[in-house]
Amino acid sequence: MAKIISVDPTKCAGCRLCELVCSVKNEGIANPYLARIHVVKWEFECFEIPMLCRQCDNPFCMAVCPVKAITRDENLGRVVVDYNRCIGCRACVQACPFGGMKYDTRKQRVVKCELCDGDPTCVKFCSTQALQYVDPAQLDIKKKRESASRGYELIRQYKESIGPEVGHPGKPETVAPRWGRW
């Protein structure tokens, strides 16, 4: 089953270690500009989010490539660039809605995350686990559980706020001793 890199921006500390290890793995040099992943920061909001190729099911980059140099590797579920066919037109860079494709001016070619052949280095080095390499089905279940947990917490807070006057016993310290809990 193909896996994806899941990004949880609430866990990202903005350390940019993912960028460094990505550039070392792919280019042999520690230079964040050469990484396939980029941490976008909003300084005033104290918010960071790693951005990378989402390995789309129907990628725009693949659709706009005039020489069909971008294909899907079904074994790993990744989108790959055939550099022998790529003409460097950068149509894919413009078409990607996530900024997952970029143009390397040193090598005169487009680059993107190719999941490190199924063993993403950025995920291994992410100490906060903001990046995880997971099966998409597991991600769906995790999101459903988190949503249900948030819903339960909201309902619990609401029930505590309405108190015993409408049939709910409220917080233990507000309940009359003779009445007790449900």
C-alpha positions in Angstrom: 0.0 0.0 0.0 1.3 3.4 -0.9 2.1 5.8 1.9 2.1 9.6 2.2 3.9 12.1 4.3 1.4 13.5 6.8 2.0 17.1 8.0 0.7 18.2 11.4 1.4 21.9 11.6 0.4 22.0 15.3 3.4 20.0 16.1 5.9 21.8 13.9 8.5 23.7 16.0 9.9 25.5 12.9 13.4 24.1 13.5 13.9 23.4 9.7 15.9 20.3 10.4 13.7 18.6 7.7 15.0 21.0 5.1 18.7 20.4 6.1 18.5 16.6 6.1 16.5 16.6 2.8 19.1 18.7 1.1 21.9 16.5 2.4 20.1 13.4 1.3 19.3 14.7 -2.2 22.0 17.1 -3.0 24.9 16.2 -0.7 25.1 19.6 0.9 23.3 21.2 3.9 21.5 24.0 2.1 17.8 24.5 2.9 17.2 26.2 -0.4 18.0 22.9 -2.2 15.5 20.9 -0.1 12.4 19.3 -1.5 10.5 20.3 1.6 10.2 23.9 2.9 8.9 25.2 6.2 6.7 28.3 5.6 6.7 30.6 8.6 4.2 33.2 9.6 6.3 35.1 12.2 3.5 37.2 13.8 1.2 34.3 14.1 3.9 32.0 15.4 2.8 29.4 12.9 5.1 27.1 10.8 4.0 24.5 8.3 6.2 22.2 6.2 5.2 22.3 2.5 6.1 19.5 0.1 4.7 17.5 -2.8 1.4 15.9 -1.8 1.8 13.1 -4.3 -1.7 13.9 -5.7 -4.0 11.2 -7.1 -4.6 13.4 -10.2 -1.6 15.7 -10.2 -1.8 19.0 -12.1 1.9 18.9 -12.7 1.6 15.6 -14.6 -1.4 16.9 -16.6 0.4 20.0 -17.9 3.7 18.4 -18.7 4.0 18.7 -22.5 6.5 15.9 -22.9 4.9 13.5 -20.3 8.1 13.6 -18.2 6.1 13.3 -15.0 4.5 9.9 -14.1 3.1 8.0 -11.2 5.1 5.2 -9.6 2.2 3.0 -8.4 4.5 0.8 -6.2 5.3 3.7 -3.9 2.4 6.0 -4.8 4.6 8.8 -5.7 4.9 11.2 -8.6 8.3 11.1 -10.3 10.1 13.2 -12.9 12.0 11.6 -15.7 14.9 14.0 -16.1 15.8 12.4 -19.5 12.5 13.7 -20.9 12.1 16.9 -19.0 12.7 20.0 -21.1 12.7 22.5 -18.1 9.6 24.5 -19.2 8.5 24.8 -15.6 4.8 24.4 -16.4 4.6 21.9 -13.6 6.0 24.5 -11.1 3.2 26.9 -12.1 0.5 24.2 -12.0 1.2 22.8 -8.5 -1.3 24.4 -6.0 0.9 23.4 -3.1 4.3 24.7 -4.2 5.6 21.1 -4.2 7.5 21.6 -7.5 10.4 24.0 -7.7 13.1 24.9 -10.2 16.8 24.3 -9.3 18.7 27.0 -11.1 22.0 25.2 -10.4 21.1 22.0 -12.2 18.6 23.7 -14.6 15.8 21.2 -13.8 12.6 20.9 -11.7 12.8 19.1 -8.4 10.2 17.7 -6.0 9.9 15.3 -3.1 10.1 11.7 -4.3 9.7 10.2 -0.8 13.4 9.1 -0.6 12.4 5.9 -2.4 10.0 4.9 0.3 12.1 5.9 3.4 11.7 9.7 3.9 14.7 11.2 5.7 12.8 14.2 6.9 10.3 12.0 8.8 13.1 10.1 10.5 14.7 13.4 11.8 11.5 15.2 12.8 11.7 15.1 16.6 8.2 16.6 17.2 6.6 14.0 14.8 5.0 16.8 12.8 6.0 14.7 9.8 4.9 11.1 9.6 5.0 8.5 6.8 1.6 6.8 7.0 -0.9 4.8 5.1 -3.7 7.2 4.0 -6.3 5.0 5.6 -4.6 5.3 9.0 -4.6 9.1 8.6 -8.4 9.1 7.9 -9.1 7.1 11.0 -6.8 9.3 13.1 -8.6 12.5 11.9 -12.0 10.9 12.6 -10.9 10.1 16.1 -9.6 13.6 16.7 -12.8 15.1 15.4 -14.9 12.9 17.6 -12.7 13.7 20.6 -13.2 17.4 20.0 -16.9 17.0 19.6 -17.1 15.0 22.8 -15.2 17.7 24.7 -17.4 20.4 23.4 -20.6 18.5 24.5 -19.1 17.8 27.9 -18.2 21.5 28.4 -21.7 22.5 27.3 -23.4 20.1 29.7 -21.2 21.3 32.6 -22.0 24.9 31.7 -25.8 24.5 31.8 -25.8 23.1 35.4 -28.4 21.3 37.4 -31.3 23.7 36.8 -32.2 22.0 33.5 -31.7 18.4 34.6 -28.0 18.1 34.5 -26.2 17.7 37.8 -23.3 20.1 36.7 -19.9 20.0 38.3 -19.5 17.9 41.4 -18.8 20.9 43.6 -22.0 22.6 42.6 -24.3 19.7 43.3 -26.4 19.7 46.5 -25.2 16.9 48.9 -28.6 15.2 49.0 -29.0 15.2 45.3 -25.8 13.4 44.4 -24.7 12.4 40.9 -26.8 10.6 38.2 
